[in-house]
Amino acid sequence: MNILVTAGPTREPIDPVRFISNRSSGKMGYEIAAAFAHAGHAVLLVSGHTALDVPDGVDFLPVDTAASMHEAVAHHIGRMQIAVFTAAVADYTPLAVAPEKLKKSADTLTLELVKTPDILGTARSSFGFDGTLVGFAAETENLEANARAKLTRKGCDLVIANDVSKPGIGFDSNHNEVMLVYPERTEFLPLASKHDLAHQLVQAILELHLSTRM
Ligand code: PMT
């Protein structure tokens, strides 16, 4: 099968040397891409900037901003059977990028931000994607309720939720623990390395795909 995985952070430029980003290392997404490839699938990894090596056997498309990730997904998602969105996409980007490095002058500086495209949230409506759609939810409170709201709002078949306020899991850690939020049930996968967890997640996603689409 053809599988699309998004991973890593986006970078939203402020001026030629500064950007707004987040603490995503890309590890969760790269492990998922590697696990799908290991299971014999054709994987396209659309990734923001990370320090990681591209997993063996995975096609790689580097991107920078939320807008460029949106464009890459729009271009490729049509031939995918499964899409998994692990990327930590900026929800807002500066309205204008300063052409020169901003000088330090006033005591305060106000940046005007505008919403970025919700790539996962428009996968069905804008791209017409009808494959198995898996989102992530990075939450700091009400993990299950917030993930379930995302499942419905974004038209997902499954949302994988992690509590990013817990030390030792989530952003930039080698470990994670997640809740699998399906339309009719919830499952919990306890603390494990992102490597081991990715294999469990890929198995769960493939089972879901086979049960709903074949
Ligand atoms: O990269 P690591 O260091 O390994 O960390 C892993 C992780 C914490 C980044 C990962 O497990 C995770 O939770 N990824 C989702 C991060 C996130 O931004 O979650 P969110 O709840 O804000 O977004 C919900 C979903 O919408 C996500 O699937 C996200 O990819 C998607 N989204 C969000 C905004 C946007 N403009 N477009 C999107 O597609």
Boltz pocket constraint, residues with backbone or C-beta under 6 A from the ligand:
constraints:
  - pocket:
      binder: B
      contacts: [[A, 6], [A, 8], [A, 23], [A, 24], [A, 25], [A, 26], [A, 27], [A, 28], [A, 29], [A, 66], [A, 85], [A, 86], [A, 87], [A, 88], [A, 89], [A, 90], [A, 91], [A, 116], [A, 117], [A, 118], [A, 119], [A, 120], [A, 121], [A, 134], [A, 135], [A, 136], [A, 137], [A, 138], [A, 139], [A, 150], [A, 160], [A, 162], [A, 164], [A, 170], [A, 171], [A, 172], [A, 173]]
      max_distance: 6.0
